[in-house]
């Protein structure tokens, strides 16, 4: 719940900032000189990019949460039982051990969104956020291509490797034959 409050507070502050900056951009454009119009247009680009970025991240989080809810309903959500340091951070050796297991599961079933979801969690536990995000994007894309597949059903051989309507934030995911790399870059 704390994460949701933080997210919505940050989003509200960003939207306020976008409105404030957008108003300044419009004020510069209304001034009417070549220089102020140029700066006004440049200033308006920032809120547009910011709104797009906020929207894409909100979509990503909603899709990832939907996968988490579905996986939880199936009883396949990974359990957080990793050893932690006294400060509360996940122990790196424990995270690496779980990561190895999750990577092997993903290599055995590269077209199952569930294994990619669990791999994304393992990457996040190992503090490798960029790879965690890519693995989660892969899980989302795989889930879109096989919405009614059961965990035991083999994936369709004709299913594309990514969603046809993938957007810019759903960056190209690794191909299903690519092996996930370790969080330490090995």
Residue pairs with C-beta under 8 A, 6 or more apart in sequence:
7 61
11 54
11 58
14 50
14 54
15 51
15 54
17 47
17 50
18 46
18 47
18 50
18 51
19 47
21 43
21 46
21 47
22 43
22 44
22 47
24 43
25 40
25 41
25 42
25 43
25 44
25 46
25 47
26 40
26 44
27 40
28 36
28 37
28 39
28 40
28 43
29 36
29 37
29 40
29 41
29 44
30 40
31 37
31 40
56 167
56 168
56 169
57 169
59 167
59 169
60 133
60 136
60 137
60 140
60 169
60 170
63 140
64 120
64 136
64 139
64 140
67 113
67 117
67 136
67 139
67 140
67 143
68 77
68 117
70 143
71 77
71 114
71 117
74 114
74 151
76 114
76 118
76 151
78 98
78 102
78 118
78 121
78 122
82 90
82 91
82 94
82 95
82 98
82 125
83 90
83 91
83 93
83 94
84 90
84 91
85 91
90 125
90 126
90 127
92 126
92 127
95 122
95 125
95 126
95 127
95 183
96 126
96 182
96 183
96 184
98 122
98 125
99 119
99 122
99 123
99 125
99 126
99 182
99 183
100 182
101 122
102 115
102 118
102 119
102 121
102 122
103 119
103 122
103 179
103 180
103 182
105 115
105 118
105 119
106 115
106 116
106 118
106 119
106 180
107 179
107 180
108 115
109 115
110 176
110 177
110 178
111 142
111 146
111 155
111 159
111 176
112 142
112 151
112 155
113 138
113 139
113 140
113 142
113 143
113 146
114 139
114 151
116 135
116 136
116 138
116 139
116 142
117 135
117 136
117 139
119 135
119 180
120 132
120 133
120 135
120 136
120 138
120 139
121 132
122 183
123 129
123 131
123 132
123 135
123 183
124 132
126 183
126 184
127 183
128 183
131 180
131 181
131 183
134 171
134 173
134 174
135 173
135 180
137 169
137 170
137 171
137 173
138 173
138 174
140 163
140 170
141 161
141 162
141 163
141 166
141 170
141 173
144 163
144 165
145 159
145 160
145 161
145 162
145 163
146 155
146 156
146 159
149 155
149 156
161 173
161 175
161 176
162 170
162 172
162 173
163 170
166 172
174 180
